[in-house]
Each structure stands twice: as C-alpha cells, then as structure tokens.
Amino acid sequence: FMVPLAAFWIHRRGGIRELSLRLIKSPLSKKTPTQTPAVARRVFFRGSDHACHVVRPVVMFGDSLTGAGLWPEWYGPPVINRGIGGETTADALNRVQEIVALQPSKVFILLGVNDYGLAIQAVESNMRKIVTSLQEGSSGTNIYLQSILPPATVNRRPWILRVNEAFKRLAEEQHIQWVDLYELFIEGELINDKLTLDGVHLTFEGYSVWRKAIEQNLPAPTFP
C-alpha cells in the first residue's frame, strides 16, 4: 500500500526529476556557514567561555592538531582546549580576544600549517598580532609559541622552515617561550611516519612526543 501511495505523491509533484530540482533549490539543501564544524565550534567556545569557571586556565590554542588532543583529560580542568580544525593564523587572530578574556596563566600556540602557500610575511604578521594581543590584554599570561611540525612531502619543507624561522625570531623579540617541535618529529627530511596518521594529524605516539616536550610547563598529568 505504501509504495503505490509514494508513487502517486511523487507523480502529483511532477515526477522524480521535478522533485529533485525542488530539493536542490530548497533552503534546507544550501550549506550555510553555521553548518560547518569550524563555525559551530567557534560558537560553542564563545558560549563556554562566558560560563568558564576555571580561574586563569592553561589554554591550548590552535588548529586541528590542538583540537584533537585530549588536553583536559590528560591534565585536568585547569587545561582547556581551544583548537579548531582548519584554522589559519588569520582565523585565530579573529578570535584571540576570546582567549584574552579568559586571562589564562599560560597559552600554548600551534598554528600555521593551514596557511601553507601564503606569503611568509603575512603569516608572521598574523602571529605577531596574536602574540601582542595576548601580551597587551593579558599581561600575566606566559606564552609558548610552538613550531610547525615537519611535512609529509618534500615540497612543503622550505616554506615550513622559513615560517618556523620567522616564528622563532618573533618569540625571541617578544621574550616569549619558543618550543621547537619540528626537530622532535622529523625523520630524515619528513615527519616520522610512526607519529602521524596522515602526514599532518598525530597518532597517540605523536601526542606523547608533544606532551613530553611541554609537560614541565603543564599541571601534573591525570592520565598517562
């Protein structure tokens, strides 16, 4: 009974082709910015930050590498995760005031891999603005600027090395902590295969290497 009824309903509406066109043109079928995971996560973070009861938290600030880390599980409530997949330095600059509002005790920044191909000066300028915004808006915050990790392909290596050099100079000029993750993850000229899932994102072993590099500046781990 249901099959003939469905066929009749489709026929009354002009057939399969017409119905498909209506669905394509429907507002529900259009992808809006609010449907993207990154935008949804930004909105979620804004709401969470207003309700954040952690006094002077440690903030992990970055893209999907940071976002995929289980930072609060590893180190407890003082550490909060503010990583968003796909973010560039420009994206992070747009939300740095939300980090400032938390008045964190420490901020660990890992950004840049999604800027690949942009002018080095533009990436460095965005990072400089992020750092100075934190310094001016939250003067008691210790800032840890971390290097971009090694690439999985040789052609990306020169660009990443140049960005890391610019970031390191920035850290020295601004008297903030520089964390060289690049050397910890490299094997030959590329990222160690055992530490990455796909050439960018990290395995559990990869996160263990990262954690070991910064652990002395984090609360005592609650999870191995």
Sequence and secondary structure as in RCSB ss.txt:
>XXXX:A:sequence
FMVPLAAFWIHRRGGIRELSLRLIKSPLSKKTPTQTPAVARRVFFRGSDHACHVVRPVVMFGDSLTGAGLWPEWY
GPPVINRGIGGETTADALNRVQEIVALQPSKVFILLGVNDYGLAIQAVESNMRKIVTSLQEGSSGTNIYLQSILP
PATVNRRPWILRVNEAFKRLAEEQHIQWVDLYELFIEGELINDKLTLDGVHLTFEGYSVWRKAIEQNLPAPTFP
>XXXX:A:secstr
 HHHHHHHHHHHTTHHHHHHHHHHHSGGGS  GGGSHHHHHHHHHHHHHHT   SS EEEEESHHHHTS HHHHH
 TTEEEEE TT  HHHHHHTHHHHHHT  SEEEEE  GGGTTS HHHHHHHHHHHHHHHHHH TT EEEEE    
 SSGGGHHHHHHHHHHHHHHHHHHT EEE  HHHHEETTEE GGGBSSSSSB HHHHHHHHHHHGGGS   S  
